[in-house]
Amino acid sequence: MSSEHNCRVAALRARFAVHGVAGFIVPRADEHLGEYVPENAERLAWLTGFTGSAGLAIVLETRAAVFSDGRYTLQLAQQTDERLFERRHITLEKPEDWLRAAAPGARIGYDPRLVSAEGLKRFTGVELVALPNLVDEIWVSRPAAPASAVVAHELAFAGEAAAAKRARLGAELKAAGQDAALLTDPTSLCWLLNIRGADVEFCPVVLAFVVLHADGGADLIIDPARVSVAARDHLGPDVRLVPPADLPALLAGLHGQSVRFDPASQPVWFETALRAAGALIAPGPDITALPRACKNAVEQAGARAAHERDGVAMVRFLAWFSAHGVGQTERSVAAKLLEFRAQGARFRGESFAAISGAGENGAIIHYRVTDESNRAIKPDEAYLIDSGGQYLDATTDITRTLWTGPGAPPEVLKAHFTRVLAGHIALAAIIFPPGVAGAHLDVLARASLWAAGLDYDHGTGHGVGSYLSVHEGPAGISRAARPVALQPGMILSNEPGYYLPGAYGIRLENLLLVREASLPGAAQPFLGFETLTQVPFARELIAPGLLTPEARAWLNAYHAGVLGRLGPHLDEPTRGWLRAACAPI
């Protein structure tokens, strides 16, 4: 692949002279700036070989670099050719700083549809030039754009009619003195209109745009051929279909109107077009982000039910793995888990590609098994499985670290595992006042690791959608998270970890629901977490002496709840396995 990527980089550089630039920025993004992109937008992977879900390349005439975060440090080294690309940790060295030092004052091209207005402003010290995408000009046999059908998401799962959502948010626009809001995130418009699709893998969305008006009406920019009569009836008469070719004219029609635009998450192309049309830009966050994150009562009930079904699948898998895991491969084990999930009601597919890492592969934080890396699972090693399901009533995400046996695990592994578990429990059990954000709680998950001089290079928690993206804003649990206060109805992951390169990876993940806490005698309201995930932790990896009495009590109560909820849905052999797995510690 090195020679192939060498040819592609050379072809890209040949386009520089044609467009009068000295370099080009290639983000891992499409026109929606979301995490999941269709195959025809995987420009970064096509050019560099790096397939991680977050990254950016800068190609200059004689130098090039690829940037990604701590989740992909090892993957970046494995998938890219160091003779072509410098590998950079995006947290430790910002792309804009690298570019400023490497090519001060140079003319650098970029595609304005693939970078946010806020992101573009960070590139100072060079002359940025908006261009057609140069990668597209050289990408032979580029896949076609997706065109899945629009599907109605039933009220029984959504919990609120789309017309009510549009009226509620339209009134919010009106109160703010704004005439319209632009939506470019497919999860936002799918939530708003109660629709779903299959344009990208793992996330049930249609790639489209929406302009929401203050009167509650909306323009859905999509090929009308993708909208069946039934879907058209579902959308209703106040949602107008606009072919993509008519998007510039639609934006031009907003002349003189105040339009909410999010410079942090929306392409700068839209800002330029709106300004050219004479619209008034009203900077502000995606108007759907917060209400989408705060699940209503129906969505919360759906999450509990789906996690119970997902827990049954996981326990059946864990019982099977305990007897048959050794000798299987990373791929075959992940396929077996998918088989168990597929037998559950309302299952529609995985919520992401399962991270199935044995031994040293588990230390690659977002490991993706390949033909070359897929290996047999061996006796007496750690195995990490991070996976999730898309159900009509919820999205799930869970990680467990297991011990294959038959021998006892090393004491150092047990110590690392238990410190990760202690952080997981500390976060799950915390009670906090309103106004607290995820960044304020991140330390709880790390304190036990820090006490031993250990840490992990990723966030502790991300938001999760309701039969939407497994990674959802605006709240998160991380030192780098924006200070968005946690609110009732939000669902977030709790996933501390520890990774020893060349040996093993540990990550323990449950999903948490923010809800009001019952705190007798409290002088003010408090919030806490309800743990949605119902799956036991690996007992053989726990060193009880490293857990406080309070943590052991939490763990025993959690395991008792798992047994009580899932036991009735299992056959007797699997129930017996679960009974042993959930025995008090």
N, C-alpha and C positions, 0 to 999 in steps of 0.2 A: 504493500500500500504506500510505502514511502515514495516510490517513483511516481505513482499515480498522483499523490498529493503535491509532489514537486512540480509536476506538469500543470496542475490546477493553479498553484500559486504563481507560476511563471505566466500562465495565461491571464490571470488577474492583473499582474504587473504590466502586461502588455497593453492593458486598457487605460493605464494611467496617462500615457501620452495623448491618447485620443481625447480624454476629458480634461487634460491640463491640470492634473493633480499629482501629488507625490506620495499618496497613500490612500487607503480606504478602510473604513471601520465596518466590521462584520459582527453584529450582535447575534445572539441566539434568540431570535424574536420573529414574530410575524406582525401584521398590521394591527393586532389587538394587544400586543405586549403582554400576553399571558404566559404562563409556565408551559402549557401544552401547545405545541405547534404541529401543524399537519406536515406530512412528508415533503410537500413541495416548498416548505419554508425552512427546512433543516439545512440552511446554508452553511452554518458554522461546522456542522458535522461533515458535510460534503467537502468543504474546503480543507479542513484540518484533521479529520478523523475523530475528534473529540465528541462524544455523544451525551455528555452530561446535560442536565436540565437547566443549568445556569452557566453562562459564559459569554465571552466576547473576544474577538481577534482584531488586531490592528496589523495591517500589512503595509509596509513601506517598501521603497525601492530596493533596499539591501538588508533590511531587518524585518522581523515579524514576531509577534508575541500573542500568546493565548492566555486569557485570564479566567480564573474560576475561584470558588471559595473552598474552605477547608473540607467540605464533604467530598471533593473530587481531586484532592492533591495527588493521590496514588493513581487514580484513573487517568488524570491528565498526563502523567508521566508514561503510563502504559500505552496510551492511544495516539500520542502525537510524536512526531519525529523531531528530536532536539536539534537536528541540523537545519530544520526549517523554521521552528518556532521556539522562542524562549517561553518557558512555563512560569507563570506568575500567579501568586496568591493575591486575589483581588482585594482582600482586606488589608494586607500588608503593603501592597503597592497598587495604587489606583491607576487605571488605564490612562486617565488624563495626565497624571504626573509622568508616567512612562513616555507618553507621546510628546509632551512638552519638552522633555529632556532629549528625546531621540530625534525630533524634527522641529526645533523651534522656528516658528514663523511660517512653516510649510503650508501649502494648500492641501487639505485633507478632505476627501470625499466621504459622504454618508448618504444613506437613504432616509429621507425625512419621515417615511411611514414606519420605520423600525426603531425609532428612538424617541423618548419622551422629551417634552420641552424642558423639563427640569434637568434631565440627564445631559442634554445638549449643552446647557449653560456651563457645565463643569469643564468642558474642553476649552480652556483658555490658552493663550500663547501660540495658537495656530489659527490659520484661516480655514474655516469650515465651509464646504461647498456642497449644497444639496444637489444630488444626482439621481438618475435612475439607478437601480441596483446593478452594480458591475458584476456581481456573482451571477445574476440571472443572465447576463449577456454571454457568459461562457459555459453555463451549465447545460450540457448536452443531455437530452433525454430526461429533462426535469419532469417529475411527476405532475399530474394534473391536480388542480385545486379540488378539494373535497366538495361534495354537493349532496349531503344526506337530506332526507326529508324532515320537515318540521313536525314534531310530535307533541300533542297536548300532554301536559303534566297534570294529572287529575287533582281536583280540589281535595279529595280524600287524603292525598299525600301532601299537597301544598299548604293546606290549612287556611288560605286566604285567597279570594278570587283576584284574578289579575286586574279587573276593573277597579277593585277596591285599592289595590296597591298603587295603580296609576293615579287615582284620585287623591290618595293620601300624599304621595310624593309631589304631585302637581300642586297641591295646596301648600306644601313646604316651599316650592319654588316661588309661588305667588307671594307668600309671606316674606320671602327674602328679596322681593323686587326683581325676580328673574323670570324671563319668558320661556326658557327652555333649558334642557340639560342634555349634554352629549354622553352617550354610553358606547364605549368601544370594547369593554370587557365582555366576552360572550356569556360568562356566568352571571353578569349583572342583568343583561337583557333577558336571558332565559329565566332567571328568577322573577323578574318584573312581569313578564308576559306569561308565566307558567307554561313554558315550552321546553322541550329537550330535543337533542339530535345526536348525531354520531359522526361529526366532522373530524374529531381527533380521537386518538386512542385514550381509553381510561376515563375521559371526562365527557359526560353526555350532553354536549352543547352543539349549537349551530354557530358557525362563524358568520357574524353579521354585525350591523351597527344599528343603533336606535337614537332618535331624537325624541325626547319626552317633552311635551309642552305643558305649560302651567294649567291648561284647561283639562288635563288628564288624557288628552289624545297623544298618539305616538306615531312616528314614522319608522317603519322597520325596513332597513336597507338590505334587501336580499333578493335573489332571483325568484320571482313569483312562481316559477315552475316547481320550486321546492316546497310550495305550500299547497297541500291538498285542499279539497273543498271542506273536509271535516276540520282541518287545522285552521282554515280561513274562518269558519263559523266559530271556532273556539276563540280566535283572536278578537272577533267582534268588529263592528263598523267603525270604532274609534281608533283602530290601528290600521294605518295606511301602508300598503306595500309599495316600496320604491326600488326599482331596479338599480343595481350598483352603478351602472353608467350614468344614472341621473343624480348621483350623490353630489357632484359639484353644483348642480342647479339647485338642489335642495338647500345646501349650505348658503348659496347666494340669496335664497329667499329669506334668510334670517337677518337681512340688512336692518340695522337699527334696533335689533332685539338684544337683550341681555342673555347670554348663553353661558351656563355653567360648564367649565372646562377644567379638568384636573391636570395640571402641568406635570405632576409626578408620575401619572400612570397612563397618559394618553399621548398618542403620537403628535409630534410637533407639526406634522403636515396639516392636521385639523386646525390648529391654532393659526397657522399661516393662511389657510383657506377662509377661516371665519373673519380674520382681520381684513383680508382682501375684499370680503363681501360687505364690509362695513358693520359687522356685528360687534357688539360690546362684550369683551371677554370678562366673565365673572369667575375668577379662580376659586376653586373649591373642590373638595373630595368627591369622588363618585357618590352620587346621591343615594344609590342603592346599597352601598357597602355596609353601613351600620345596621339598617333594618334587615338585610339579608343575613348578617352574622347573628342577630338575636332571634333565634328560632322561636316560632310560636308554639302554642301548646300541642297542636297536632304534630308538628315536626319533632318536638321533644319526645312525644309518645312513640313516634315512628322510630326515632333513634334508639330508644330503649328496646323496642321489639326487634329491630334489626340486629342490635348488638347481642341480643339473646340468641338469635338464629346463627349469627356469625360465631358466637362462642361455642355453640354446639358443633359447628364445622371444625373449629380450631381444636376442640377437645378430642373429637374423633381423629383428627390428624395427629395430635400429640400422642395419643394412645397407640396409633399405628406406628408412628416414628419410633417410639420406645422399643417396639418389637422388630421393626423392619428397616429402620433408617440407615444403619451401617451397611455399606455396600451399594446403597442407592447413590445417584449423582445429585448434584445441586439442582439440575434441571428436573430430574424425575421426581424429586421430593416436592418442588414447587408445583409441578403438574398434579401431584396427588392432592395437595392442599386445594388447588383449584377445583379438582373433581369433587371433593367434599363440599366446598362452598356452592358449587353449581347445583347440588341436590336440595339446597334451601329455597324456601319460598321467596319470590320477588327479587331473586338474584339476577343481575343484568351484566355482570362482568367484574373484572378486577378494577380497583381504583387507581392502581399504578402497577408497573411491572415488578413482580415480587423480587425482593433482594434476598437471595438465598446464598449465604456465604459460609463455607466450612473452613475451619482453621484459619489460616492466614488470610483467606479471602474475606472473612468476616471483619477484618481490620480495615477494609476499604469501605468507607462510610456509606457511600451509595453505589456499592458494587453491582454491576450488571453482568451476569454470567454470559459468556460467549462460547462458541465452538471450541476455541483454544483454551479457555480458562476452566470450562466445566470439568469438575473432577469428582471422583468417588468420595463419599463421606466415610471417614475412617473411624476405627475404634478409638476411644479415649481422646476426644478432641471436642472443642466448643463448636457449636453450629448456631448461626444467627439467621432468623427468618423474619423479615419485615414485609408485611403484605396487607392487603385490604380488599374490600368488596364494595361494589356499587349495587345498592338495592333501591327499589322504587321508593322506599320510605327513609333511606339514610345512606350515608357513606361511612365506611369503617376503615380503620388503620390501626394495626397492632404489630408490635415487635416482641419476640421472645428469643432469649438465648438459652440454648439447651446443652446438655452434656451427653455425649453418645455412649460412654461406658465401654466395657463393663467395669473397668477399674474406677477407683475414686478420683475425683478431680484434684489437681494440685491445690495446695492451700493458698498460694498466691492468686490463683484464678478465683477461688471462693471469696477471698478478701476483696478483690476488684469487683466481682459481681455484687457482693453484699453492700459495698459502698454505693454502687449505682442504685441498688434497690432502696437503700436508706434515703437517697436523694429523691427518688420517685415517690416514696411514701411521704416525705416531708412536704412535698409540693401538693400531693393529693389531699393531705389532711389539713392544710392551712385554712384559717378563717381570716378574712380581711375586710376592711371597711370599703364602701363605695369610693370610687376615684382611684383606686390602686390599679396600676397597669401591669402587664406581663413582665416588663423590664424590672419592676420592683420585686418580683417573685423568683426570678431566674436563679438568684444566689442559693435559694433553698435546695434546689436540685443538685447543686455543686458542692455544698459545704462539706459533706462527708469525704468527697474526693479531694477537695482542697486540703483538708486536714492531713491527707497522706501525700500531698505534693502532686496530685493528679488533676487532670481536667479533660474536657472534650472540645473539639473544634467545630461545633455547630450549635444552633439554637436548641432550646429545651422544648419548645412547643409552637405549633402553628395552628391557625384556625382550620376548621373542616366544614365543608358545605353539606347541604341536605340534598342528596342525590345530585351533587354538583362536584366541584373540584375538591380533591382531598387536601389541597393547600389553599386556604381562604384567608383574606384579610378582613378587617383592618388590624385586628388584635393578634398578638403573638407573645410568646414567653421567651425572651432572649435579651441579652445586653444590647443588641442592636435594634430591638423592636421599637417601633414608634410608640410614644406614650399614650396609647389608646386605653382608656379605662375599661376594665373588664365589666361586663354587664350580664344580667340574667338572660339565659337563653343561648349564650355563646358556647360553642363546642371547640375545645382546643386539645391538642395532644400533650402528653406528659412523657418525654422520651430522653432522659439523661442516658449517657453512655460512657464507655471507656474503650480505647482501641490501642492494642499493642502490636505495632507493625511486625509482620512476619510470623505472628503467633495466633492472635484471636481478636475478635471484636465482641463487645457487650453493649447491648441497647435494650432497654425495657420500656415499652410504650403501651399506655392505655389512653383512651379518650376521656376527657372530662367535660361535664356540663356545668356551667356557672349557674348557681341558683342562690336564693336567699337562705341564709344560715339561721338555725335556731340556737340562740345563745342566751340562756336565762340570765336576767339581770343586766343585759347590755343596755347602755345609755343611748345607743343609736343602732340603726340597721347594720347588719354585717352580711357578707357574702361568703360562699364556700363552693366546693366542688362536689358534684356527684360523679362517681366513676361509672362510666357506661360500659366499658369493656369487661367481659366476664370470662376470664381465662386464668388458670393458675400459673404461678411462677415456678421455676425449676427448683424443687426442694434440695436436691443434692448439691446445688451450687451455693446455698445459703449458709453463711457462718453466723449462727444466732447470736454469738457473743458480740458481734459488731452492730447489732440492732439494739436500740433502747427498748425498755419495756413498753413504752407507748407505741413504738414502731411494730414490735411483735404483736401487740394487741390489734393494731390496725390490720396487719397482714392476716392474722387468724380470723378476724371478722370478715375480711374480704373473701378469704377462701371458703368460709362457711356460707357466705352469700352465693358464691359461684356454684358450690355443690347444691345448695337448695334450689337455685333457679334452673340449672342445667340438668341435674340428675334425672328428673322425670322424663326428659326428652331423649335419654340415651338407653341403649340396650344394656343388659346386665354386665357383660365383660367391660364395656367402656365405662359404665357407672362405677364398677369396682376400681378401675384405674383412677378415675377422678376422685373417688373417695380417699384413696391413698395419697394422691397428689395434694389434696386439700386438708389433710390431717393437721391438727394444731402443731405449731412449732414451739 
